[in-house]
Amino acid sequence: MDRRLALTPLLVLAAASGAADRGPPPSPACADARSVVEMVQSDDHTLAVRLADGSRFRLDLALRCPGIADEPQATLVSPGGWACGRAQEAVVAGPRACPIAHVQRVDARTYASHAMAGARAGQPAVLGNVTVTGERRRGFVGSPSYCVNTNHMRGWSEDAHGLIVEVSPVRSGGHRYYRVELGAGCQGLTDAVHLNLVSRVGNAMVCGFAGDEAIFSGDLAASGVAGAFDTGRRLRDMPDAGRCPVSEVYPLERAEADEVASLRPAS
């Protein structure tokens, strides 16, 4: 079961007296601990964080710290507000403190892989640095960091790396385009007219879990099926529909998004 918490600004303990007093980052590889907006945990030794500017970092812990990012008051502690893998840097939650051994910048695909690893292991898919302000929502919720909501899709296209889908950025964490990677043998679908992304869990969130599918079809009207994105169950049962497993989902980096060409309409 996915547990998603209401996000509040991260409270970071730092040696510096205030944000205005600190200098530049000690290294380009350092993460701004004061602008963390999301934290995920892929295993007992590994966290990943997403910052307000969209950058992402992997944090390797020096100790085994199962579930540390799931603690309601999990806080990133770092001298000067920069997490670089130096001494006195840790993720702290109550009496627990997990020293940070190494920090590395990662791309959107790697970050999504960390989030999915945690979700597949039964850990929270969206974790960390937050305070609970209400009841946790039931069922799988997912995160725009590694899931695409098919209710907000506007268009799609195919290239050598899989699919690109366009969504409403207002409803997708500010992301306009997503990469949807498909299983082996699913290229060459340029003749398809319609695409339906189907979630394993039966809702609109497609993330790359086993059972998530991309279903392609040509002339749906000729088949007696209307609509490209709201007929997943019927499309799944069509014997001549092209089906491909979805293996990875993640938002496109800004440079990639700027190069997106024309897309097929969503319906």
FIDO-338788 format. One record per residue: z, x, y of N, C-alpha, C in turn. Coordinates in steps of 0.05 Angstrom, whole numbers, plus 32768, in hexadecimal, padded with zeros to 4 digits. Layout:
N
ZXYZXYZXY;...
REM end
This chain:
267
800080117FE8800080008000800080128019;7FEE800C802B7FEC801C8043800180128057;800F802680628024801F8076801B802A8091;8017801880A4800E802080BE8024801A80D2;802A802D80E38040802980F6803580258112;804480178123803C8014813F8040802E814D;802A8038815A802C80538167803880518182;8049806481888054806881A38050808581AA;8051808E81C3804D80A981CB806080BC81BC;805580D381B3806480E681A4807880F481B7;809180F681AE80A5810581BD80A7812081B1;809F813581C0809E815081B680B4816081C3;80C5816E81B380D9817F81BD80CC819A81C1;80CF81A681D980C381C081DF80D681D181EE;80D181EB81ED80E281FE81FB80DC81FD8219;80C481F7822180BE81F5823D80CB81DD8249;80D081DE826380DE81C9827180CD81B08276;80B381B3827780A1819C827C808581A48278;8073818F8277805781958272804B81A58289;805481A082A1804981AE82B8805081CC82B8;806681D382AA806F81EF82AB806382018296;805781F68282804C8206826C803182118273;802A8228826780118235826C7FFC822B8259;7FE5823A82577FD0823382457FD882378228;7FC9822D82157FD1823081F97FD0824E81F1;7FE2825781E07FE2827381D87FC8827B81CA;7FBB826781BD7FA2826D81AE7F92825381AE;7F77825581AD7F67823D81AA7F6D822D8191;7F79823A817D7F80822C81647F99821C8166;7FA7821E817D7FC1820F81807FBC81F28187;7FCC81E1817C7FCB81C481817FDF81BD8197;7FD681AC81A97FE881A181BE7FFA818D81B2;8013819681AC80268184819E802D816C81AE;8029816C81C88032815681D9801D814081DA;8005814581CF7FF1813081D07FE9812581B5;7FFA812981A17FF5811F81867FF681008186;7FE180F3817C7FE080D6817B7FE180CC815E;7FDB80DD814B7FDB80D5812F7FE280ED811D;7FF280E881097FF980FC80F57FF580F180D9;7FE9810080C87FE580F880AC7FEF810E809A;7FF78106808280028119806E7FF281178054;7FE4812D804D7FD3812D80357FE28135801C;7FF78146801F8007814E8008802281588013;803381628002804E8169800A804F8181801D;80398191801D803881A9802E802581A78045;80178191804880018190805C80018177806D;7FFF817B80877FFC8165809A7FE3816A80AA;7FD9815580B77FC3815780CA7FC9814680E1;7FC2814F80F97FC8813F81127FAE813C8122;7FAC8125812F7F97811F81427FA2811E815E;7F95812B81717F9F812B818D7F918117819E;7F9B811281B57F9080FE81C77F73810481CF;7F6C811E81D07F51812581D87F3D812481C0;7F47811C81A97F36811981917F368131817F;7F42814781877F42815F81767F56815B815F;7F528169814A7F62816581317F6B81808126;7F838181811A7F8E819A81107F9C819580F6;7F9A81A980E47FA981A980CB7FC281BA80CF;7FD981AF80C57FF381BE80C77FFC81C480AB;7FFE81DD80A4800881E5808A802681EA808D;803681DD807C805381DF807D805D81F6806C;807282038075807E821A8066808E8210804E;809781F7804F80A881EC803A809B81D2802F;80A381CA8018809B81B1800D80AA819A801B;809B8188802880A781738038809A81588033;80A0814D801B809481338015809C811D8028;8088810E8032808D80F78043809880FD805E;80978115806880A3811B80828095810C8098;807B81098097806C80FB80AC807080DD80AC;807C80D38096808280B68094809C80AF80A1;80AC80C380A880C680BD80B580C180B080D0;80D0809B80D780CB808C80F080CE809E8109;80DF80B2810880E380C3811F80D780DF811C;80C380E2810B80B780FC810780AD81078122;80B48120812880AE812C814180A58148813D;80908150814D8086816B814C8095817C8160;80A28191815680B281A2816880A481BD816A;809F81C68183809181DF8187809781EB81A2;809C820581A380A2821281BD808A820F81D0;8090820581E8807B820281FC806881EA81F7;806D81DC81E1805B81C581DB804281CC81CD;803F81E581C3802781EE81B5802E81F48198;802081E78185802481ED8169800E82018160;8018821881588005822E8151800C823B8136;802182328129802A823F8110803D82568114;804B8255812B805E826B8131807B82628129;808D8274812D80A9826E812780B38258813A;80C68249813180D38233813F80C1821A8143;80AB82198134809B8201813480A081F1811A;80A481D7811D80AB81C7810580A581AA810B;80A3819B80F580A3817E80F680BF817580EF;80CC8167810180E8816080FE80EB814280FD;80FC813980EA8102811C80E8811F811A80DF;8131811380F2814E811180EC8158812C80E3;8165812E80CC8170814780C2815B815980B6;8143814F80B1812E815E80A4811E816E80B8;8117818780B18106819880C180F381A780AF;80D981A580B480C581B180A480B681C680B5;80BC81E080B180AE81F480C1809081F480BD;808281F980D3806581FB80D2805D821880CE;804D821E80B98045823980B3802A824080BF;8018822D80C17FFD823380CA7FF1821A80D7;7FE1821F80EB7FD2820980F97FB5821080FA;7FA481FD80F37F87820280F37F7881EA80FD;7F6581EE810F7F5481D8811A7F4181CF8104;7F3E81B581017F2C81AA80EC7F19819580F9;7F04818E80EA7EF2817A80F47EF9815E80EB;7EEA814A80F47EF1812F80ED7EF0812980CF;7EDD813680C17EDA813180A57EF3813C8096;7EFC8154809D7F13816080907F2C814F8096;7F2F814680AF7F46813680B67F46811C80A5;7F2F810F80A37F2D80F780937F3480FC8076;7F2D8114806C7F33811A80507F51811D804C;7F5F8128805F7F7C812A805E7F89810E805E;7F7F80FD806F7F8A80E280717F8480D28057;7F6C80D5804C7F6680C880337F7680D3801B;7F7B80ED801B7F8C80F880067FA780EC8005;7FB380E8801D7FCD80DB801F7FCB80BE8016;7FB680B0801E7FB3809480167FAF80917FF8;7F9F80A27FED7F9A80A17FD07FB480A77FC0;7FC580B87FCB7FDE80BF7FBD7FF380AA7FC1;7FED80957FD0800180807FD5801380857FEC;800D809A7FFC801C80A080148010808F802A;801F808C80418014807E80587FFA808A8061;7FE6807A80687FCD808480727FCE808C808F;7FDF807F809E7FE4808680BA8001808B80BD;800980A380C5802480AB80C4802E80B580DF;804880BB80DF805280CF80F0805A80C8810C;806480DB811A806A80DD8137806D80C28145;807980AE8138807980938143809580878140;80988072814F80B08061814C80A880458143;80B5803A813080AF801F812780B8800B813B;80A67FFA814580AD7FE7815A80AB7FCA814F;80A27FC78136809F7FAC812B809C7FAE810D;80977F97810180947F9780E4807B7FA680DC;807C7FB480C580647FC180BB80517FAC80AF;80387FB080B480247F9C80AB80207FA0808D;801C7F8A808080187F8A80637FFB7F90805C;7FF77F9B80457FDC7FA0803B7FD17FBA8047;7FB87FC1803F7FAC7FD980487FA17FD58064;7FA77FE780767F9E7FE580927F897FFB8098;7F8F801480907F7D802A80957F7F803480B1;7F6D804680B87F6D805280D27F51805880DB;7F4A805580F57F2F805C80FE7F29807A80FA;7F3C808A80F37F3780A680ED7F2980AB80D3;7F2A809780C17F1D809B80A77F138081809A;7F12806C80AA7F08805280A07EF6804680B5;7EE2803780AD7ED1802880BF7ED6800A80BA;7ED97FFB80CF7EDD7FDE80CD7EC27FD180CF;7EB97FC580B97E9E7FB980B87E9C7FA080CA;7EB27F9580D37EB07F7E80E57EA57F868100;7EA67FA081077E9E7FA981217E857FB98121;7E757FB8810C7E5D7FC881097E467FBC811A;7E377FCE81267E217FC581377E057FCE812D;7E057FE5811E7DEB7FEF81147DF080068101;7DDA800F80F57DDD802580E17DC2803480DE;7DC4804C80D47DAC805C80CD7DB3806F80B7;7D9F807B80AC7DA3808E80967D9780A9809E;7DA480BF80957D9980D980987DA080E9807F;7D9B8103807F7D9F811480687DBC8115805E;7DCF810E806F7DEB811080697DF880F68061;7DE880E080617DF480C6805B7DED80B28070;7E0080A180777DFC808C808B7E0A809280A5;7DFF808880BA7E0D808780D47E0F806980DB;7E27806080E17E2B804480E97E3780448105;7E2D803181157E38802D81307E4B80158130;7E618019813E7E768004813F7E7E8000815C;7E8F7FEC81607E9A7FE8817B7EB07FFD8180;7EAD800F81937EC1802481977EDC801881A0;7EDB800281AE7EF47FF581B87F067FED81A1;7EFA7FE6818B7F097FDC81737F0A7FF1815D;7F02800A81637F01801E814E7F0D80398158;7F22803781677F30804F81707F2080608183;7F0D805481907EFC806381A37EE480708197;7EE0806D817C7EC98079816E7EB28065816E;7E9A806F81757E82805E81757E728061815B;7E71807A81517E61807F81397E71808B8123;7E6B8083810A7E78808D80F37E64809880DF;7E6C80AD80D27E5D80B780BB7E6880AA80A2;7E56809F80927E5D809480787E4E80A48063;7E5C80B580547E5080C4803F7E4F80B48025;7E3880B780177E3480A87FFF7E3480BA7FE6;7E3780AD7FCF7E3780BC7FB67E1C80C87FB0;7E1B80D97F9B7E0280E77F947DED80D27F8C;7DD380D97F937DBD80C97F8B7DB980B17F9D;7DC480B07FB57DC280997FC67DB2809E7FE0;7DA280B37FE07D9280B97FF77D7780AA7FF5;7D6680AC80097D4C809F80087D4D8081800A;7D5E8076801B7D618059801D7D54804F8037;7D40805D80407D348056805A7D25803C805A;7D1F803280427D11801880417D2480008043;7D3E800580417D517FF080427D527FE4805E;7D557FCA805F7D567FBC80797D737FB58080;7D827FAE806C7D9E7FA480717DB27FB68062;7DC97FB9806E7DDF7FC880627DF87FB78062;7E067FB8804C7E207FAB804B7E347FC08040;7E497FC5804F7E5F7FD680457E747FC5803A;7E7C7FCA80217E8F7FB980137EA87FC8800D;7EBF7FBD80147ED97FCA80107EE47FC47FF4;7EEF7FD87FE77EFC7FD47FCD7F137FC07FCF;7F227FC17FE57F3A7FB17FE77F347F957FF2;7F1A7F8F7FF77F127F747FFE7F157F6D801B;7F1B7F81802C7F1B7F7B80497F047F898057;7F067F8D80707EEF7F99807F7EF17FB78081;7F067FC480767F0A7FE0807A7EFD7FF08063;7EE9800080697EDB801180567EE2802E805C;7EEE803C80497EFA8057804E7EF0806C803B;7EE4806580257EDD807880107EEE80777FF8;7EFD80627FF47F0C805E7FDC7EF980587FC5;7F01805E7FAD7EF180567F957EED80387F96;7ED480307F947ECD80137F957EC1800B7FB0;7EC5801B7FC57EB780157FDE7E99801A7FDA;7E8880087FE47E6C800B7FDF7E5B80067FF8;7E4480127FF87E2E800B800B7E197FFD7FFB;7E127FE580037DFF7FD57FF47DE77FD08006;7DCF7FD87FFD7DB77FD6800D7DA57FC08002;7D957FB480137D827FA0800B7D6B7FA0801F;7D547F9580157D3D7F9380267D3D7F798035;7D2D7F66802C7D2B7F4C803A7D3F7F39802E;7D567F37803B7D6B7F2580317D637F088032;7D537F0180467D4B7EE580497D3B7EDC8031;7D2A7EEF80277D197EE880107D2B7EE47FF7;7D427EF17FF77D547EEE7FE07D677ED77FE3;7D657EC87FFA7D777EB27FFE7D937EB98007;7D967ED280107DB07EDB801A7DAE7EE18037;7DBE7ED480487DBC7ED780657DD37EE9806F;7DCD7EFA80827DE27F0B808E7DE47F268080;7DE87F3B80907DE87F5680857E047F608080;7E187F55808D7E337F61808C7E487F4E8083;7E417F35807D7E557F2280767E517F16805A;7E417F24804A7E3A7F1980307E3F7F2D801A;7E547F3C801C7E5A7F5280097E5B7F497FED;7E697F337FE77E6C7F2A7FCC7E517F227FC0;7E407F147FD07E267F0B7FC57E147F237FC2;7E147F367FD57E037F4D7FD27E0B7F5E7FBA;7E257F607FB57E2E7F707F9F7E237F657F84;7E1E7F4B7F837E147F3E7F6A7DF67F3E7F68;7DE87F477F7D7DCA7F477F7C7DC17F5E7F6A;7DB27F597F557DA97F6E7F437D977F827F4F;7D877F7B7F647D747F8D7F6F7D7F7F9B7F88;7D987F987F8F7DA37FA47FA77DAA7FC17FA0;7DA57FD37FB37DAC7FEF7FB07DC97FF37FB6;7DD87FFF7FA37DF580037FA67DFB80217FA6;7E0C80297FB97E1480457FBA7E3280477FBF;7E4080577FB07E5D805A7FB67E6180697FD1;7E7480607FE07E7C806E7FF97E9180837FF2;7E8C809C7FF97E9E80B27FF27EAF80BB8009;7EA580BB80227EB480C480397EAC80B48051;7EBF80AF80637EBA80A1807C7ECA80B08092;7EBC80B680A87ECA80C380BE7EBA80C080D8;7EC780C080EF7EB880BE81087EA780D7810E;7E9180D4811A7E8080EA81227E8D80FA8139;7E8B811481387E938125814E7E82811E8167;7E8D8124817E7E7F811B81977E6381278198;7E5F814081917E45814D81927E31813F8180;7E3A813781687E29812981557E23810D815F;7E368100816B7E3280E581757E1D80E4818B;7E1C80F9819B7E0880FA81B17DEC80FD81A6;7DE88105818D7DCE810981827DC480F28170;7DD480DC816F7DCD80C6815E7DB380B88169;7DA080B581577D8780A8815F7D89808A815B;7D72807C815B7D72805F81597D7D8056813F;7D8A803F813F7D97803481287D8B80198120;7D8C801281077D857FF780FF7D9B7FE48108;7D947FCC81107DA97FB981197DBA7FB18102;7DD27FA881097DE57FA080F47DDE7F8680E7;7DCE7F7680F37DC67F5D80E77DAB7F5480F2;
REM end
